[in-house]
Amino acid sequence: MKTNVNLQPYNSFGFDVVAKEFVEINEVNELQALIRRGTIKNKKVLILSGGNNVLFTKDSFDGLVILMNTKGIKTVADEGNEIVVRAQAGEDWPDFVKKMVAKGYHGIENLAHIPGKVGAAPVQNIGAYGMELKDSFLRCETINLETGRKRVFDNKECVFGYRTSIFKTLLRDQYIITSVDFLLKKNAPLNLDYGNIKSYLEQNGMENPSLQQLHDAICAIRDAKLPDVKQIGSCGSFFKNSVIRAEQLESLQKSYPNIPHYPEADGKVKVPAGWLIEHSGPSTGSGTASWKGWRDEHVGVYEKQALVLVHYGGGKGRDIVDLAQKIQASVEAKFGIRISPEVNFV
Ligand code: EPU
């Protein structure tokens, strides 16, 4: 265990934050030993994997940070068209997707190039381009932070929802995911329906792409829209898209006929928060400025995707919190919709 460790390399916003205690876990038994020795008892604990979805709001973390770094990918079942692959929590997510695609396994290709680690992916049920982690998630193995005992959660027990799971809600900070089993397919139709995938493929002469071509296309689409976290600090989408009632949409359409919206299963509609943010702005007097591309010295709203808040360096988590609050207030004032963050505040 180390003390007073700077977490700057371990959070994709790149904020300077000092952790009082820090331990890196390379084997699951190290974690169990730590728990059984009582090292974790009565401590404030933060489980970090890629640090791609966490916003540190203070300059220090007065507790123990556990960095999951366990590695390993193996096939645990192979029958007919189906294959079950187990990945350890510390495996890099985009690398894992790349490897599965190279083997010809279907099921996670649309989740290509999402920064992060395997162990964090189920926590917020990562999703992109019409696919979610839950679609290929079979089970995960976890360790109970209090007892050190193993527990397996199947898909249903994880209570997955839009960017959420039981690990983000009811059982928050109680279990550490140590490995995830994915149910993949050797042959399966590709999911090309999501908005700009189709148009990108057509423009590039790939109406019938291979699995590999689809993967590569998604990487290119993401690269064009989202910042590279190695260069500009960010957490991807900072806010969730908003789900509103159909009547609220109808009344908004009177003033904003072009408001994009997607139907939800329960009769409600999802409105992209990126659009709401782009069509709102800081109060400048003229009232016409957009948040999209807005920046001050240290933080801002990414110029190519308004849902992404960025840290240009030298700032504090507090600057992002302030900006997020201003954006929320202006979106609410204009559209009557309260957008909520997807990112975890610590
Ligand atoms: N839009 C704007 N302005 C913007 C951004 C978006 O008007 O600046 C509107 C456009 O009308 C666009 C619509 O929003 O058609 C949807 O935009 P996009 O397809 O870029 O997706 P998103 O809803 O902004 C979601 C996920 C992303 C994921 C993409 C692609 C959430 C919170 N975000 O973004 O996930 O990559 O779809 O599937 O659901 C993440 O979670 O970190 C993330 C990047």
Boltz pocket constraint, residues with backbone or C-beta under 6 A from the ligand:
constraints:
  - pocket:
      binder: B
      contacts: [[A, 127], [A, 128], [A, 129], [A, 130], [A, 194], [A, 195], [A, 235], [A, 236], [A, 237], [A, 238], [A, 239], [A, 240], [A, 241], [A, 260], [A, 272], [A, 273], [A, 274], [A, 275], [A, 276], [A, 278], [A, 292], [A, 304], [A, 305], [A, 306], [A, 307], [A, 342]]
      max_distance: 6.0
